[in-house]
Amino acid sequence: MKFESLSPENISIIFLSLGVLLFSSFAFGKLFTLFKAPKVIGEIFGGFVLGASGLYIFAPDLLMDIFNGFNEQGKILNIFYQLGLIFLMFIAGFNTQISFEKQNIKIISTLFLGGTFLSAGVGYFFIDYFKESFIGIKGNDLSFDLVFLIAIAVTSIPVISKIFFDIGVIKTRFASIVLTTSTIQDLFLWILLNITINAATNQDLTLMSNLKTAFLTLFLFIAVKIISHFFEKISFRMNTIDFFTLSFVVLFLSIAFLNMIHINPMYTSFLVGFLIKNILNNHQELREKVNGISDMAFSFFIPIYFALIGIQLNIMHEFSFNMFIFFLILACLLKFLGCYIGLNFVKISNISRINFAITMNARGGPGIVLASVAYYYQIINVSFFTTLILTVLISSMMAGYWLRYQKNKNINIFSEF
């Protein structure tokens, strides 16, 4: 068996483009952290400055030579894009922890119901206003509607976790409630997103087919819980390299086989990460070694993924500023009101309701994944893609600055409701 190889010139172009993307992502990520903004926003901006609305305006030929130097370069870069998404979701699954404390159950349930169903339910009545301007060439009513509603309701676990860690409140009751609620919410929304992609890529799907997909997606999560519970009782010894190798085998084969039955690689990666995390509950040493995978992914694959998202943003062409502002206000307002109204059914202070509602507005990583996956499958167009990414960035920054302000104002605000 012989594999076709790239020419030395093409190999140089590939590594040049990866180096430029990674450096720009790294530099702007560091810059944004200096201003107490989430690093991910800087990493996306690092790609943005290289795109059609950035340096391309001043040096189009140079940037075309770097990022589109030969016919297959886009496909090769897309492999790194997919690997970044896969590792991001794998790590998200590995870090997912659903923990219910009795005193928090009522707050978690009302926050979840209000922030998800109430927000999305009201948002449903605005879909038709945006659909004509934002739907992609392969989008249909079902797939676009679901993307729109998920965009209204989504909350970010990674960004919120990073904000909590940065301001020193990660171990508070407030942080525990928000992270548990957003974990349940994101799991529910990943299931919906898998159905959405299936609806867009299989135009012949019926209601029964969609119900089967929903059942299969939920069944896989339950199966993972059962399998991991079984493995928890088994004691085994394995060196780190062998364990990592087998983990990657499970990850890649699961993606390959489940993709054949319309389970998206994004969701599969999340499940495998969640499975491995639960298998290692009684193997603390191996659990700590998995941080090596996380460090590698966050130092290379994931920054490349975010930079490749940023480079596709285009605010100079095919973008409506008015539609963006309307969607931003609508999404943030509905999410805020959904959470705030839901929390009126529990006895907590008004400022705590406001804090929860603003924090749950941080769309972060899941919002970015939603936008990139929906755009990749052409469910939405570049205008809505750009709108969603900008909404993610602004909502995440608002949550970060607000929580920092609240902590400086009253250090006990996150422990006493």
N, C-alpha and C positions, 0 to 999 in steps of 0.2 A: 504494500500500500504506500503510495507516494502522495505527500501533501504539497499543494501549491504554496509557495512562499512569496513574501513581498520583496521588492527590490530594496537595496540598501538606502536609496533616496527616500522611499516610502516609509521604511522603518524609522529613519531619522525624523521625518515629518510627524509620525505618530508620537514618538517620545517627546518631540518638541512641543506638540500641542498638549500632551499630558502634563509636561513640566510647567508650561505657561498657565494652564488651568489650575494646577495645584498651588503654584506660588501665589497667583492672584487670590485664590480662595483663602489661602493661609494668611496673606498680608491683610486683607480686608476683615477676615475673621478676628485677627488680633486687634485691628483698629477699632472695630465695633465693641469689643470687650472693654476697651479703655473707656468707652462712654457708657459702660454698664448695660449694653444692649446684648441680646442673645447672639452667640457666636455664629449660629446658623444663618442669621440675617446677613452678616458680613460675608459668609461663604457664598451665598447666593449673589450678593452684590458684586463679589469678585468675578463671577461669571458675567453679570450684567454689563460691567464696564467693557467687556470684550465683545459684546454683541452689537446688534443693529442700532441700538440707542446709545452706544458708548463710543469706544475708540474706532469702531467700524466707520463712523461718520467721517473721521479724519484720515484713516488709513485703510480703506476697504481692500485694496490689493494685497497689502501685507497680511491682514487677518484672513483673507481668503486663502492665501498661500499656506498659512499655519493650520487652519481648521478645515479647509476643503481643498487640500493640495492634490488629491487624486480621487477617483470615482468611488472607491470603497471606504474612504476614510470615515465617513459618517456612520457606516455600519460597524466599523471597528470601535469607534468611540461609544457607540450605543451598547456594546458589550460591557464596557466599563460602567456605563449608566445603569444597566440592568444589575450588574454585580453590586453597585453601590446601594441600589434599592433593596436587593435581596439581603445584604448584610445589615442594612438599617432595620428591616423588619425582623430579621433573625434576632438581633440584639434587643429589639423592642419586646419580642416574645419572651426572650430569656429574662428580661427584667420585669415582666408583668407579674404583679402580685395582687391578688384579690383578697382583702382582709376585712372582715366585718367585726367591729366591736359593738357590743350591744347598745352603748350610749349613742353611737353614731348612725345606727341603721335608719332611723326616721329621716335624718338630714340627708343621708346618701340617697335614699329612695325618692324623696321629694325633689332633690337637686337633679337626679337623673331623669325623672319623668318630666319635670318642668323644662330643663335645659335641652332635652331631646325631643319629646313629642309635642309639647306646647309650642316651642320655637319653630320646629319644622311644620307643625300643623298650620300655624298662621302663615309661615313662609310659602306654603303651597298655593295660596291665593295670589302670589306675586309672580309665579313661574311664567305665565303667558306674556307678561310685560318684557321679560328678559329673553325668552326663548328664541325669537327670530334673530336677535343680535348676537346670541352667544352659542347657538347649537352648532356642532361640528358636522362634517359631511357624512359621517357614519353614525351619527346620533339619531335616536328615535325618541318618541314621546316618553317612553318608560325610562330609558337610560339617562336622558337629559334631566328628567324630573328628579330621579334619584340622586344624581350628582348635585343638583341644585339644593335639595333638601339636606344632603349630607354636609354640604358646604356651610349651610346655616347652623347645623347642630354640632359639628366636630369640635373636639377639644384635644389639646396636645399634652401627652404624658411627658415626653422627653424635655420639652421646653419648660414646662411648669416645674418639673423636677430640678432642672438646672437653676431656675430662678430661686426656688426654695433653698437649694444648696448654697447659692451665692449670697443670699441675704441671711443665712443661718437659721432658717425656720423649718428645715426638712423633717425634724423629729417632733413637730408640734401636732396637736389634734387637728388643726385646720389643714395642714399638709396631708395628713392621713386621709381625711374625708375627701379632699379634692382628688388625690391620686387614685383612690379606690373608685370614686364615681367616674372619673375619666377613663379608667381601665375598662369598666363595664360598658361604658358608652362607646369607646373605641372598638371593643370586641363586636358589639352590635353593629356598628357602622362598617367594620371590615366585612362582615357577612353581607350587608347590603351592597357594598361596593363590588364584591364578587358577583352578586346577582346582576348588578349594573353592567359589568364588563361582558357577562354572558349574554345579556339582552342586546348589547351593541354588536357583538361579534357573530351572533347567530340570529339572523333576521327571521328565521322560521319558528322561533320559540313561541310556544303557547303558554297560557296561564299555568297549565299543569307542568310544563317543562320548568317554568320559573319556580314553582313550588317545590319541584324535585331538587332544583339547585339549592334553594334555601334550606331544605331538609338535609341535603348532603353536606352543606357547609357547616350547619349546626352539629350534625352527627359527627363530623370529623373532630370538632372541638371536644365533644363529649368523649369520643373514642380516645383522644390524646390524654384526657384526664384519667380515664380508666387504665390505659396502658402505663402511664407514668406512676399511678398509684400501685400497680402491680410491681413495677421495677423498684419502687422505693423499698420494698421488703427484701430485695435481693442484694446480698453483699457481694461486691466484686472488686478486683484490683486490676488496674490497667495503667500503663505509663501514659504520660501526657500526649506524646506524639501519636500513639495508637488511637487514643480517645478522640483527638482532633480529627484524625484521618477518617475514622468511622463516622464521626459527626458530619463531616462534609459529604461522605458517601450517602448518608441518610438524607441530607439536605438536597443534594443535586438529583438523586434518584426520585425522591418524593416530588420535587418540582416537575421532573420529566413525566412521571406517570400520572400525577393528579392533573397536570395541564391537559392531558388527553381526555379527561372527563370534565373539563371546563372549570377547574379550580385554579384560580389565578396564582402565579408564582409568588406574588406579594403575600397573599394569605397563607400559602403553604409555608413560606419562610417563617412567618409569625408562629405558626403551629409547631414547626420543628424546634424553634428556639424555646417555646413554652414547654415542649416535651422534654428537651434536654435539661432545662432548668429544674423541672420536677424530678427527673431521674436522679439528679445530683443532690437532692435535698439532704442526703446522709453522707455526702462525699465532699466535705468542705474544701479540701485541698484542690480537687479537680474544678470545683466551682470557681475558686479564686484564679485558677489557670485560664479559665475562659475569658477573663479580663484581657488576656493577651490577644485573643481574637478581636475583642472589642477595641482595644488600643490600635491594632493594625487597621481595622476597618475605618475608625474615626480619624486615622492619620493619612489615609490614602483613598480608599474606595468611596467613602461617604462624602468627603469634600469635593471629589471629582463629580459625584452625582449632583450635589447642590450647585456646583459651578456650571454644569451642563444644563441645569434648569435655568439658572440666571442668564446664560448666553442666549437662550431662546426668547427671553422677554423682549417685547417690542412696544415701547410707548410712543414711538414716532410714527408708526404706521399701524393700521388695523387695530386701533385702540381708541375707545371713547372715554374721555376723562369724566364726563357727566354720568355715564352709566356706571363707571367704577365708583364714583362718590356715592351714588344712590345705593349700589349694592353694599358697599362698605358700611354705610349708616344702617341700612336695613338689617344686614347680618348681625352686626354688633348689638343693635337695639333689640332685635327679636331674641337673641341669645341672653342678653341681660335681663329682659323682661320675663322670659321663660323661667330662668333660674330664680329671679327675685320673687315672682308670683308664687312659684312652687314652694319657696322657703317661708312664705307667709303662713303655711300650715304647721310650722314648728316654732317653738318659743326660743328665739334667739334675738339678739339686738339688731337694730336696723342697719348699723354700720357693718355688721357681720354678713348680713344679706347682700349688701353692696359689694363687700370684698369677695364673697363667693361668686357673685354674678360677673364681676369684672375678670376675675381669675379664670373662670370657665370659658371666657371669650378668647383666651390664648389658643390659636389654632395650630401654630408651630408645625412640627414634623408631619403629623397625620394630614393636616391641611395641605402641605406641600405634596405629600404622596398622592392625595386625592387629585390635586390639580395635574400633576405630572402623568399619572396613570390615565386619567380621563382624556388628557390631551394626546397621549401616546396612542390611544385607541380611537382618536378622532371623534369622541363623543361631544367634545366642546371645541371651539375654535381658539385661535391664538389670543383673541381679545378677552375671552372669558378666562383663559389660562393666565394671562397677565393680571387680570383683575383678581383672581383667586390668590395668586402669589403675593400681590401687594396687600391684599386684605390680611393674609397670614402674617406678613411682616409687621404691619401697623398694629394689629390686634395683640400680637405677642409683645411688642414694645410697650404698648399701653399697660398691659398687665404687669410687666416687670417694673416699670417706673411707679405704678400705683402701689404695688406691694412694698416696694422699698420706702415710699413716702409714708405708708401706714405704719411700718415698723419703726421708723424714726420718730413718728408721732406718739406711738404707744406700743412699747415692746411686748405687752401682754395681750395685744389684740388677737393674736393667733391661737391663744390658749383658752381665753375666757370669752364665751359667746353671750 
